[in-house]
């Protein structure tokens, strides 16, 4: 692995980031990172572009993805690293999730259009070819139309689950998600599992189920995790033998999160790389 800070959670324009994989890699190099993981939502479409951009830079790119799962009323995201992108179950499940996201986005826009001057074409204009289209693109369209000042405001008002326009979409359970990642040779880490806007924290019994199907770790250092939540994650990690990671969840200009604002230790990265068998890190 390359020397330098390790950021294991970033997004490009393949999902809901504002930078292409090439631009994201350049930003990572400029930020002084040694290792960055590209973890677009439910998609691996940016991997090869990121590898090409990293060539000769000294930056290590960890191929990854942020897999959508649902647990009761809550959306739970699972970071997946170093899995086989051609694994049949992974390909089928992510295609089903992306299709669900697309139709859900269309339904949300239909509901919003009853009260605001917003069209599906407005939302499409905020995406690029191959994008995993979802609510962030609706938020960007709302910003461009002047209904809200920024993405954060959109999610706190019109796109809030209590705002009256919310529609749920298909996603597997966290247990099914972790099982699928591990079966594809990947490494699974729960993303920002103790943020203030979660419906309820996962209890020990659920974490035990995830551990039993191969959960590797918990994303501890993330700006949205609460102080109390972080204390709980440390307790869970000790109880179940889980690793702890830290990441920025960088989205370019789509969020205030900055590269390397939270990082992962080299020791944990080494364990993660040793565990993953479906794909290899790219060392630029």
Residue pairs with C-beta under 8 A, 6 or more apart in sequence:
1 34
1 35
1 60
1 266
1 269
1 270
1 273
1 281
1 283
2 34
2 35
2 58
2 59
2 60
2 283
2 284
3 34
4 32
4 33
4 34
4 35
5 31
5 32
5 33
5 34
5 35
5 260
5 263
6 33
6 34
6 35
6 36
6 263
6 264
6 265
6 266
6 269
7 28
7 33
7 35
7 36
7 37
7 247
7 248
7 250
7 259
7 260
7 262
7 263
7 264
8 35
8 36
8 37
8 39
8 62
8 64
8 79
8 81
8 189
8 219
8 245
8 246
8 247
8 264
8 269
8 272
9 37
9 39
9 66
9 79
9 191
9 219
9 222
9 245
9 247
9 248
9 249
9 250
10 17
10 24
10 28
10 36
10 37
10 38
10 39
10 247
10 248
10 249
10 250
10 251
10 259
11 17
11 24
11 38
11 39
11 40
11 41
11 66
11 249
11 250
11 251
11 252
11 254
12 19
12 20
12 21
12 23
12 24
12 38
12 40
12 46
12 50
12 252
13 19
13 20
13 21
13 128
13 131
13 252
14 21
14 40
14 43
14 45
14 46
14 130
14 131
14 132
15 40
15 41
15 42
15 43
15 66
15 131
15 132
15 134
16 41
16 132
16 134
16 136
16 137
16 251
16 254
17 24
17 40
17 250
17 251
17 252
17 254
18 251
18 252
18 253
18 254
19 27
19 252
19 253
20 46
20 49
20 128
21 38
21 46
21 47
21 49
21 50
21 53
22 49
22 50
22 52
22 53
23 252
24 36
24 38
24 50
24 250
24 252
25 36
25 50
25 53
25 54
25 57
25 59
25 61
26 53
27 250
27 252
27 259
28 36
28 59
28 259
29 54
29 57
29 58
29 59
31 258
31 259
31 260
32 260
33 59
33 259
33 260
34 58
34 59
34 60
35 59
35 60
35 61
35 62
35 269
35 281
36 59
36 60
36 61
36 62
36 259
37 61
37 62
37 63
37 64
37 79
37 81
37 247
38 46
38 47
38 50
38 61
38 62
38 63
38 64
39 64
39 65
39 66
39 79
39 80
39 81
40 46
40 65
40 66
40 132
41 65
41 66
41 68
41 77
41 101
41 132
41 134
42 65
42 66
42 67
42 68
42 94
42 97
42 98
42 101
42 132
43 65
43 94
43 98
43 130
43 132
44 63
44 65
44 85
44 94
45 130
47 63
47 85
50 61
50 63
50 282
51 61
51 63
51 282
51 284
54 60
54 61
54 282
54 284
55 284
56 284
57 284
58 284
59 284
60 281
60 282
60 283
60 284
61 281
61 282
61 284
62 81
62 82
62 269
62 272
62 273
62 281
63 81
63 82
63 85
63 279
63 281
63 282
64 79
64 80
64 81
64 82
65 79
65 80
65 83
65 94
66 77
66 78
66 79
66 80
66 191
67 77
67 78
67 79
67 80
67 93
67 94
67 97
67 177
67 180
67 181
68 75
68 77
68 97
68 101
68 169
68 171
68 177
69 75
69 76
69 77
69 78
69 171
69 172
69 173
69 174
69 176
69 177
70 76
70 168
70 171
70 172
70 173
71 173
71 174
71 202
71 206
72 199
72 200
73 199
74 198
74 199
74 200
75 171
76 174
76 190
76 193
76 202
77 190
77 191
77 192
78 174
78 177
78 178
78 181
78 188
78 189
78 190
78 191
79 188
79 189
79 190
79 191
79 219
79 245
80 181
80 186
80 187
80 188
81 186
81 187
81 188
81 189
81 272
81 276
82 185
82 186
82 187
82 272
82 273
82 275
82 276
82 277
82 278
82 279
82 280
82 281
83 90
83 181
83 184
83 185
83 186
83 187
83 276
83 278
83 279
84 90
84 184
84 185
84 186
84 278
84 279
85 91
85 278
85 279
87 183
87 184
87 185
87 278
89 180
89 183
89 184
90 180
90 181
90 184
93 172
93 177
93 180
96 170
97 169
97 170
97 171
97 172
98 132
99 170
100 169
100 170
100 171
101 132
101 133
101 134
101 169
102 133
103 169
104 134
104 167
104 168
104 169
105 123
105 133
105 134
105 135
105 137
105 138
106 120
107 167
108 135
108 138
108 159
108 165
108 166
108 167
109 118
109 119
109 120
109 123
109 138
111 164
111 165
111 167
112 118
112 138
112 142
112 158
112 165
113 119
116 142
116 145
116 147
116 158
117 145
118 138
118 141
118 142
118 145
118 147
122 141
122 144
122 145
123 133
123 137
123 138
123 141
124 133
125 141
125 144
126 137
126 140
126 141
126 144
127 133
127 137
131 137
135 155
135 159
136 151
136 251
136 254
138 154
138 159
139 148
139 151
139 154
139 155
139 159
140 151
140 254
142 148
142 154
142 158
142 159
143 149
143 150
143 151
143 154
147 154
147 158
148 154
148 157
148 158
151 254
151 255
152 255
152 256
157 163
158 165
159 165
159 166
160 166
171 177
172 180
174 190
174 202
174 206
174 210
175 209
175 210
175 213
177 188
178 188
178 210
178 213
178 214
178 215
179 213
179 214
181 187
181 188
181 214
182 188
182 213
182 214
184 278
185 276
185 277
185 278
185 279
186 276
186 278
186 279
187 216
187 217
187 272
187 275
187 276
188 210
188 214
188 215
188 216
189 215
189 216
189 217
189 218
189 219
189 243
189 245
189 272
190 210
190 215
190 217
190 218
190 219
191 219
191 222
191 249
192 219
192 222
192 224
192 225
192 249
193 201
193 202
193 218
193 219
193 225
193 229
193 233
194 201
194 225
194 226
194 228
194 229
194 230
194 232
194 233
195 222
195 224
195 225
195 226
195 229
196 224
196 226
197 224
201 229
201 232
204 236
204 239
207 215
207 236
207 240
208 240
211 240
211 241
211 242
215 240
215 242
216 242
216 243
216 271
216 272
216 275
217 237
217 242
217 243
217 244
217 245
217 268
217 272
218 233
218 236
218 237
218 242
218 243
218 244
218 245
219 225
219 244
219 245
219 246
219 247
220 230
220 233
220 234
220 237
220 244
220 245
220 246
221 230
221 244
221 245
221 246
221 247
221 262
221 263
222 246
222 247
222 249
222 262
223 248
223 249
223 257
223 261
223 262
224 249
225 233
233 244
234 244
236 242
237 243
237 244
243 268
243 271
243 272
244 268
245 264
245 268
245 272
246 262
246 263
246 264
247 262
247 263
247 264
248 257
248 258
248 259
248 260
248 261
248 262
249 255
249 257
250 257
250 258
250 259
251 257
273 281
